[in-house]
Amino acid sequence: MTLPVVISCGEPAGIGPEVAAKAYQVLRSAVPMAYVGDPRHLPADTPVVGIDHPSQAAGAMAQGLPVLTHGFAGHSTPGHPDPKDAQGVIDVIAACVDWVTQGHASAICTAPIHKKALQDGAQFAYPGHTEYLEALAGNGAHAVMMLASDALRVVPTTIHIPLADVPAALTPALLRDTIAITHRDLQRQFQIKAPRLAIAGLNPHAGEGGKMGRQEVDWIADLVRDMVAEGYDLTGPLPADTMFHAAARAKYDAAICMYHDQALIPIKTLAFDKGVNVTLGLPFVRTSPDHGTAFDIAGKGIADETSMVEALKLAQKMSKT
């Protein structure tokens, strides 16, 4: 039996349903998939086949996008989220996790959510997808966010927190865990036998010997040396402003960054349409397109499906390793 990738619908007022429908048209002969959500949110011209179980998805792909229907309470229109839909978005993510953890789906690909809409409509307690999936996984899972493309892989050590909170949140234990999980999952899910990791500094010029910040000299450099002695292939801490040109990128398989924008700005500059969000550290495969809900273009039929296509392809590839 061929297991499908289940697609969580995400925010129905955003571009998620549109890019999922477009990705189906691109990949219908290559990647078995099942959309989990309300079929009313898909573009009107989407061929849809209702199914009751993911096992039916592969056989239905030739007729239309297989849909595991989950009704929504609200009436979102493109570009205008309805607070009544917030709980439905949350429940669909949980349902997708159930399908994959029970062995009925190969991986999860999540369409974008809108965090404020979830907080306003359902008091969503998590900063983002990554943290919610970590909680759903349970058993002490430590989720690590990776953005991946052919040009670059980046991992932010701290994720969805204000920049002012980063120095306090960035601890030796957190950085060590992030490095270890990235190393393990590059081996396990990306088939890189000996991952090379570049470790960014927190401060400008990696602190410049303590003149522009002391985290590098006080503990980051020592942690890197300790982990190298344990057998990890690490370089750093490195000045982040010289880590992402072509010659530098050729020397590592992933860059471990200290905060969200330090990681996401370079990959979105290099691969805005082809980047994929991958959650490492979970007992299942999860990918997502590397873009948001894009309310400004939702419902206009112009959203680019490339990142969703890449996310589905990578989910299938990772689940087979």
Protein Blocks (a to p, Z undefined) as FASTA:
>chain_A
ZZdddddebjfklmmlmmmmmmmmmmmmmmgcddeddfklpcfklccdddfbfklmmmmm
mnoccddddddfblcdehiacfklmmmmmmmmmmmmmmmmnopafbdcdddddfklmmmm
nopabfblklmmmmmngnoiacddddddfkbccddfbfcdcfklmmmmmcfklmmmmmmm
mmmmmmmmnopabacdddddfbghhlnnolnojklmmmmmmmmmmmmmnopaceddddfk
lmmgmklmmmpcbdcdfbfklmmmmmmmmmmmlgccddehiabdcddddbdfklmlgonl
pacfklmmmmmmmmmmmmmZZ
